[in-house]
Amino acid sequence: MGVSSTVPLLLRAARGEKVDRPPVWMMRQAGRYMKAYRDLREKYPSFRERSEIPEVAIEVSLQPWRAFQPDGVILFSDIVTPLPGMGIDMDIKEGKGPIIFSPIRTQQQVDELHPLDPETALPFIRQILGALRQEVGSASTVLGFVGAPWTLAAYAVEGKGSKTYSIIKNMAFSDSNILHQLLDKLAESIAVYIRYQIDCGAQVVQMFDSWAGQLSPQDYDIFALPYQKKVFELVKRTHPQTPLILLVTGSAGLLERMATSGADILTIDWTVDMADARRRLGNNVKVQGNLDPGVLFGSKQFIRERILDTVRKAGNWGHILNLGHGVLPETPEENVAFFFETAKNLHVPV
Ligand code: CP3
C-alpha cells in the first residue's frame, strides 16, 4: 500500500491532492436531529456536561460516525467552550445558545482577562480528540474547531446571541479601543487553542466567524479580517501543515476578502452559487459547501440532484462537500443517511 492510502481522504483533499470524489461531512453532524443524541441528552441535560465530560463528548462525536461514516469527524464542543479559561464565565442554554454571566463592556474587564492555558483549562479536549483519532484511524479525518475573535467577542460583549448586534456595534463605532484590545486578546488565545487541538490530534481545524457577515465589508476589514489573519498567522508559524478552514455566515459580499485571511479552505454558504464562487475566487482556492441545509427536507431525488449540481459546479479539485451551514434539528435522519450514501458513491470524472 502506498503512503497516501493511510492519509484519510478529507485530509488529502484539504492539502490540495487530487482525489476520486469530494470528501463529505456535515456541520453540526452530531446533535439534535439524531435520536441517539436526544436520548443521551435526557441523561445529561446540561450542554457543558455533554461537551466536557470526555466519555460523553466522545460518544456524541462518534454517533454520526457510527451511523453514516462521514469523511470528517468533528469534535463535539462549542465555540464558547474556551471562554471560561480566559475568565469569561458562561453556560449554554437549551434553545438559546451561549449566555455570558458578566458581559465584557469595560476597560477593567478586558484588563482582567487572562491568556488561555488549554492544558489546565481544557484537559478534556486532549482526551476527546485522542479518543476520536484512535477510533476512526485512517478511515476518517478528525476535525477540531474554534470561534473567531469577532464572533466570540460578539457573545462576550452582547452576553448572548443577538439579531442586531447593537451593543458590540455601539462599542465598535463609538469607542473601538476597548473592542480592539478584546479582539487581540481573543486572537492570541484562539491561536493557542488551535495549536493545542492540533497537538491533541485534530488534523484539520475550522474557524467559525459566524457573525462576521453582520458587518459591512468595510467594517469586516477593521474588526474581523485582521484578527482572522492574526490567528491563522500564529498557527501557521508553528503548525504550517495543518489545513485551516474559515466559515463566515452570509459571506456572499465578503468572499474575496475571506480569501486574503490566510485560511486554506473557505466555506461557502448557499447564498452563493458554487460556480460563481469558483469564478470569483479563481481555481487555486479550496472550497467547502454549499447545499442549503433545507435541501435535506426534500425528496431523495431532489437531494441527489442538488449534490450532483454542487459537485459539478465545484469541479474535481479542492472541494469538500458539505452543507452551507449546520444541519437543521428537524432534519429526518434518513435523509442525512441518504446524503452521505449518495455523496460517498459519487465518481467524479477526471
Ligand atoms: O458540528 C458538530 O457536530 C459540532 C457541534 C457544534 C456545536 N456548536 C454544538 C452545539 C459546533 C461546530 C458549534 C459551533 C457554534 N456554536 C457556532 C458556530 C457555528 C454556527 O452555527 O455558525 C455558534 C455560533 C455557536 C453558539 C451556539 N451554541 C448556538 C447558536 C447554539 C444553538 C442554540 C440553540 O439551541 O438553538 C449553541 C448550542 C449548541 N452547540 C447546540 C449544539 C448541538 C444545541 C444545544 C443542544 O444540543 O442541546
Residues whose N, C-alpha, C, O or C-beta is under 5 A from the ligand:
A	BS01	CP3	M26 M27 R28 Q29 A30 G31 R32 F47 I74 L75 F76 S77 D78 I79 I92 K93 E94 G95 K96 G97 P98 F208 S210 G326
